Amino acid sequence: MLQMSIRNVAHQIVQHELLGKGREKEGLYLNFDLRMSHHTDRGSYDQSRGLHLLYYVHPHGTYVTVFASVTKSPFATLRDVKEWKHECTHDSCWRDINTFSQVYFDMAECINSALQKNKLDAIAPKDMHEYNSFGRSGLYEWVPVEVTKDPEDDRNYRRLVKVLR
């Protein structure tokens, strides 16, 4: 079966829609519905999350700023995101944020904890079933944002984002 990872889909959208075309006060919002499960003769073990990513580039800029948020509900929308975590601001590191694998392994750990509570053996994450799709907002959406430097960051690297809706 042919597959494409969520990470690669996000990279392709950002590369096509944002790089070299940044917008003054708009960010590129992506929302994914992530699910993982394992089924045994003693029951089903399921986890799900919403992965929210916000990419920003100043017009004619080369540095991509990435913010991420993970929600417990895969049905959460942009309005449900309470806090954004600054992942990076760089011309190439934006492709390597750890959020994708963190969510994956977090869901796998929750499933293994449930298996062990029921006296079943833990399994490798690769042996769990995954189903990932775009969230309720569709492929992507441009949203009004305000990106500022974090005044508490002495290194002048970290950014803060405010979605203006």
N, C-alpha and C positions, 0 to 999 in steps of 0.2 A: 504494500500500500504506500502511496506517495503521501508525504506529510511535509508541512512547513511549520517551524516553531513560531510561537508567539513573538519571541525575541526578533526573529527575522522579519516577520510581518511588520512589527513596529518600526524596525530600522528602515525598511523599504518605504513605508508611508512618510516617515520623517525626511528621508533623503529626497523623495520626490516632491513633497509639498512644502518643506520648510528651508532646507539648506540653500543658501544664496538668495532666499526670498523672504527672509524674516519680516514680520509685521510689527509696526511700532508698539501697539498696545494689545496684541492678541497672541494667545498661545494655542498650540495644537494639542487638543485633548483626545486621548484614546482611552477606551474603557473595555475591559475584557471580563468575561464570565468564565471563571476557571473552576473545574470540578475534577475530583479524584475519588475513586472508589475501589473497593475490593469486596468480592462476594464469596461467601463460604456456605456450606450446608447449614451453618448455624446462624446465618444472617448476613446483612449487608452493612458495610462500613463506608460511610460517605463523608466527604468534606467539600466545601465550596468557598470561594472567595471572589470578591470583586477587585480587580486590579485597575487602578486609575493612574494614568500617566499624563503629564503635562510637559510639553516641550516648548522652549522659547528661544528665539534668536532675534537680536536687534536687527533691523533692516540693514542689509549689506554686511552683516557680521558673520564671523566664522565660528564663534563659540556657542555651542548648544548648551542651554541650561535645562536640566531634567529634574522634575519633581515627581514624587510617587506617593500613592496612598493605597493601602489595602483595607478593604472593608470585609466584614464577616458575611455580608449578603452579596451574592453575585448580581442581585437585582438593584443594588444601590446605584444612584445616579450622581452626577456632579454635585447636585445640591446636598447630597448625603455625606459628602466628604468634609470632615471636620478639620483635618490637619494634613498639610503637605510636608513631606520630607525632601529636603534638597539632596539630590543624589550626586550631581556633578555639574560643573560648568567648564567645558573644555571643547576643543575642536575635534577630538577623536574619542575621548573616554566615554562619551555619552552612549556609545554602542555596547559598553561593557558593564552596565550597572548590574548589581547583584540581586536586585529586586525579583527578577524572574525566578532564579533558583531558590531564593529565600522562601517565596510563596510555595513553590513546589515541595520543598523539603519540609516546610511547616505543616502542610496538609498531610504529607506522608507520615510524619511523626505523630500527628493526631490519630490517624488510622491505626498505626502500630500500637499506640497506647490503648486504644479501644480493644484491639485484638488481644493484647496481653492481659487486660482486665478480665476478658472472657476465657483466659487460659489457653489462648491460641498463640502460635509462633508468629513473631514479627516477620515481615517480608520486605524485600528490597523495593524501593520506590518504583524501579523500572518494571516490576511485576504487577503494579497497580494499574487500573484502567484510568485513562485521562480523557476528559472531554473539555475542550476549550473553544470558545466562540467570542464574537464581539458582543459587548454589552448592549444595553437598551438604547444607547445613543447612536448606534450605527457604526460605520467604519471609522469616522473621526469627525471632529467638530472644532471650529475656530471659536475660542471664547475670549472675552475681554479680560485682560489681566494687568496687574501692576507688579512688576518685579523690581525689588530693591535689594541693596546690600544689607546683610545682617549686621546691625550696629554692635552686636556682642561678639563678633568674630574679629579678633585681632589680626588675623592673616588676610583679611579683606577678600575672602574666597566665597564663603557661604552666602546664599541668596534666600530671600523670602518671597513668597508669592501670595497675592490676594486675587481671588477670582471676583470680578466686578459684576455680579448678577444679583 
